[in-house]
Amino acid sequence: SQDRERWQYDRMTTIMNNLTDAAFSTDDKGAILMYNAACLDLLDTNDTLKGRPISELFHLTDKDNQPIQLSDILSGATRTIRRDDLNHTYKDGESIRLEITLSPIKSTYSTSRKSTEQAGYILIMRDVTKQKSLEEERDEFISVVSHELRTPVTIVEGSLSNLEVLMSRPQLP
């Protein structure tokens, strides 16, 4: 039984460490229980994260540059939530755009309580700074091109309207 449990744990650890996205597992208060190597890369640290509150590791702001506490997002989660509008700022001032998917973990059904209890959270995080920057550049390019194309089309429409008016006039002898 212990060998099988150890094998399952090793298998789960191997799967987690081979994910390219940062994956955290926390308890119901947000303390980190398990994490993969990508978490250390995302946070740019070599320190151990186990037992640390996840909200202390991230300095998040929203699109309006207002501070956001990760603990508030976790405590309000009753289902899977995906957000890609948050920025994380490192201690040196560098900022990245994060996509965060989090899901509450429910414990097994309890007959005494007639409900499921919150057992923690799973968080998957990804740096989407480059992707969002490319999307914004693409949108800007489309906007500029459509504006630039509208100007000549408007001139041609005006010229055609003038020509139509001139052609509809009766010819003078």
C-alpha positions in Angstrom: 0.0 0.0 0.0 2.8 2.4 0.9 4.7 1.5 -2.3 1.7 2.2 -4.4 1.1 5.5 -2.7 4.7 6.5 -3.2 4.5 5.5 -6.8 1.4 7.6 -7.3 3.1 10.6 -5.6 6.2 10.2 -7.8 4.0 10.0 -10.9 2.1 13.1 -10.0 5.3 15.0 -9.2 6.8 14.0 -12.5 3.7 15.2 -14.4 3.7 18.5 -12.6 7.4 19.1 -13.2 7.0 18.5 -16.9 4.3 21.2 -17.3 5.6 24.3 -19.0 3.1 26.5 -17.1 3.6 27.3 -13.5 1.3 25.1 -11.4 0.6 25.6 -7.7 -1.4 23.6 -5.3 -2.4 25.4 -2.1 -4.4 24.7 1.1 -7.7 26.4 1.8 -5.8 29.4 3.3 -3.6 29.9 0.2 -0.4 28.3 1.6 1.6 26.5 -1.1 1.6 22.7 -0.7 3.1 21.8 -4.1 4.6 23.6 -7.1 6.6 22.8 -10.2 9.9 24.0 -11.6 8.1 26.5 -13.9 6.9 28.3 -10.7 10.5 29.1 -9.8 11.1 30.4 -13.3 8.0 32.6 -13.2 8.9 34.1 -9.9 12.6 34.3 -10.8 13.7 32.6 -7.5 15.5 29.5 -6.2 13.9 29.8 -2.8 11.6 27.1 -1.5 8.0 28.0 -1.9 6.4 25.3 0.2 4.3 26.6 3.1 4.5 30.2 1.9 1.3 32.2 1.3 0.9 32.5 -2.4 -0.5 36.0 -2.1 2.8 37.2 -0.7 4.7 36.0 -3.8 2.8 38.0 -6.3 2.4 41.8 -6.5 -0.6 42.0 -8.8 -2.3 45.0 -10.3 -5.3 45.2 -12.7 -5.6 47.0 -16.0 -6.2 50.3 -14.1 -3.0 49.7 -12.1 -5.0 49.1 -8.9 -3.5 46.5 -6.5 -5.2 43.1 -6.4 -4.7 40.6 -3.7 -4.5 37.0 -4.9 -6.0 35.9 -1.6 -9.1 37.9 -2.4 -9.5 36.1 -5.8 -9.0 32.7 -4.1 -11.4 33.3 -1.3 -14.1 34.4 -3.8 -13.6 31.4 -6.1 -16.5 28.9 -6.2 -15.7 27.6 -9.6 -12.8 27.7 -12.1 -11.8 31.3 -12.9 -9.5 32.5 -15.7 -8.1 36.0 -15.8 -5.6 37.4 -18.2 -5.8 41.1 -17.2 -3.4 41.0 -14.3 0.2 42.3 -14.1 2.9 41.0 -11.7 5.7 43.4 -10.8 9.0 42.0 -9.7 11.1 43.7 -7.0 13.3 45.3 -9.6 10.3 47.0 -11.2 9.9 44.8 -14.2 6.3 43.9 -15.0 4.8 41.0 -16.8 1.2 40.2 -17.9 -0.1 37.0 -16.3 -2.8 34.6 -17.3 -4.1 32.9 -14.2 -6.5 29.9 -14.2 -7.5 28.8 -10.7 -9.9 26.3 -9.5 -11.1 25.4 -6.0 -10.5 21.8 -4.8 -13.5 20.4 -3.0 -13.0 17.7 -0.4 -15.0 14.5 -0.5 -18.7 14.6 0.3 -19.4 14.7 4.0 -22.6 13.1 5.3 -22.5 15.0 8.5 -22.3 18.4 6.8 -24.3 17.6 3.7 -21.9 19.6 1.6 -18.4 19.7 0.2 -15.7 21.5 2.0 -13.0 23.7 0.5 -9.8 21.8 0.5 -7.5 24.2 -1.3 -6.8 25.6 -4.8 -5.0 24.7 -8.0 -3.5 27.6 -9.9 -2.0 27.6 -13.3 0.0 30.7 -14.3 1.5 31.8 -17.6 3.5 34.8 -18.7 1.5 36.2 -21.7 3.3 39.5 -21.9 4.6 38.9 -25.5 1.3 37.4 -26.7 -0.7 40.4 -25.4 1.8 42.8 -26.9 1.5 41.2 -30.3 -2.3 41.3 -30.0 -2.2 45.0 -29.2 0.2 45.7 -32.1 -2.1 43.7 -34.5 -5.1 45.7 -33.4 -3.3 48.9 -33.8 -2.1 47.9 -37.3 -5.6 47.0 -38.4 -6.9 50.3 -37.1 -4.3 52.3 -38.9 -4.7 50.4 -42.2 -8.5 50.7 -42.1 -8.2 54.4 -41.5 -5.6 54.9 -44.3 -7.8 52.9 -46.7 -10.9 55.0 -45.8 -9.3 58.2 -46.9 -8.7 57.3 -50.6 -12.1 55.5 -50.8 -13.8 58.7 -49.6 -12.0 60.8 -52.2 -13.0 58.3 -55.0 -16.6 58.3 -53.7 -16.7 62.1 -53.8 -15.3 62.2 -57.3 -17.8 59.6 -58.6 -20.7 61.6 -57.0 -19.5 64.8 -58.8 -19.2 62.9 -62.1 -22.7 61.4 -61.7 -24.1 64.9 -61.0 -22.4 66.3 -64.1 -23.6 63.4 -66.3 -27.2 63.8 -65.2 -27.3 67.5 -66.3 -28.7 68.2 -69.7 -26.2 68.8 -72.4 -25.9 72.4 -73.7 -25.8 72.9 -77.5 
